[in-house]
Amino acid sequence: MTPVTARADPLVAFVYDLLRDELPGGRAERIVVEAEKVGRLSSVSYSNPHLAAYAAEIVGRLRTDVEPAESGGDGVTVDELVVSLVDLADRWRSLSQIGRADPEACKALSAAADALVGALRDRGVLADEGSSE
């Protein structure tokens, strides 16, 4: 096959490598169709907040054509952080109600909550602990 030269775009390079080395085209197309559906929604909930945050971070690093949302610098909006924090609280409540709040799950949820609260503080949405605001 004859190589193709294209405009340098980190997102295209990422998807190209993913398709070439890791993900069959048919499976990728199904994922793209689902992602397009999500793009028409006003919000979406992710079951794994760490994975969602990492995915947003990757996209923020690779996108060169858009400004990061709401001055976060990482492509994650304040709304997304708040939704993730509410989702964590719901899961914490569910675990404690069914008596399944094992130490590792509690530690993971606590760390995720701390990270989300820290991100909200970095954006000036929440006051730092001990401040009089």
Buried (B, 14 or more C-beta within 10 A) or exposed (E): EEEEEEEEBEBEEBBEEEEEEEBEEEEBEEEEEEEEEEEEEEEEEBEEBEEBBEBBEEBBEBBEEEEBBBEBEBBBBBEBBBBBBEBBEEBBEEBEEEEEBEEEEEEBBEEBBEBBBEBBBBBEEBEEEEEEE
